[in-house]
Amino acid sequence: MKIIIDDKIPYIKGVLERFAEVIYLPWNKTTPEIVKNADALITRTNTICNKDLLEGSRVKFIATATIGYDHIDTEYCQKAGIEWTNASGCNAESVNQYIVSAILVWSMRKSLNLSNQTIGIVGVGNVGLKVAKTCETIGMRVLLNDPPRARKEKICNFVPLEKIKQEADIITFHVPLNMKGEDATFNMVDKNFLKNLHKKPLLINSCRGDVFDTEAIFNALKTNNISGVILDCWKNEPDINIELLNIAEIGTPHIAGYSKDGKANGTTMSIQSISRFFNLGIDNWKPENIELPKKTVIEIDGNKKHEHSIITEAILSTYDIETDDEPLRESPYLFEKLRDNYKVRREFTTYTIKAKNVEEKTLIKLKTLGFNLIK
């Protein structure tokens, strides 16, 4: 058996060698000639898995170590008898950490109390659910919009998009990229969407660049129809619109889901799916020795501090989004390099808070966010 693996996928080397011939390749070296004799691929979003790559090959299974699977031609795979899987939800907590850090930094810049702010979450899957829980924990009012789920589940806590456009101070998008149909999301945020906003909200895109119409967003910022935009996903990456970056509240190089935990989860899910498909017997495999930050204990003295300040201190001690915004502004042409050489970032569960003079109700909220506690 032969398996071809994208050489940028972490924690994977040495795992499958006892079961198969394993070839590690850069995504742009994965050619039809090389794939022809492969039984399985483990990829990222760079590798376009379509007829051009796969026709005439013996590939039976594709695992992508990413949430997104736009790069897999699923219709062709079905016709060709090729099974595939994505790593659904693997970096949801990482994106949640990104979103809450972004919101906190923005609110501090604007001197806003988040307990007076309403956030609209468009797309309530793995990521949206985590963002909703976090925002409720820090005291925000949360509105949820997810038409496919609303139709299927008939849950009453979903609201129409129009309600979010009328009432939200912040709107964050966590939708897949659908090019057509009832739930199309391509250019979902266009000039028509933007002209009907009541509160001039902050908009956040950490899902897909093509969900936002770049020209419409740029014009809305220039005409003050929205108060700001935070962008992690861009049209035409890595050739992003520098004019838009210059006036964005925060801009980052598509790294919202790039925590070490998220990457490890993606690898775990890919290995386990390969194991199940080929009966390798390593269905419970998990990576070891995931890199740690220099400091995993956060000491907080809550004396004379409001709860919101304590929670903000804890969250931004794990990740300050400004450290990703600044390098992109300085060198936007290094978008891909900044992404490929991303620093160590770990999620809340890696950290232990050593707290004193902090009320029990605040400690409960910190634990709800995922932190470990030492009193």
Secondary structure, 3 states (H helix, E strand, C coil): CEEEEECCCCCCCCCCCCCCEEEEECHHHCCHHHHCCCCEEEECCCCCECHHHHCCCCCCEEEECCCCCCCECHHHHHHHCCEEECCCCCCHHHHHHHHHHHHHHHHHHHCCCHHHCEEEEECCCHHHHHHHHHHHHCCCEEEEECHHHHHHHCCCCECCHHHHHHHCCEEEECCCCCCCCCCCCCCCECHHHHHCCCCCCEEEECCCHHHECHHHHHHHHHCCCCCEEEECCCCCCCCCCHHHHHHCCEECCCCCCCCHHHHHHHHHHHHHHHHHHHCCCCCCCCCCCCCCCCCCEEEEECCCCCHHHHHHHHHHHHCCCHHHHHHHHHCHHHHHHHHHCCCCCCCHHHCEEEEECCCHHHHHHHHHHCCEEEC
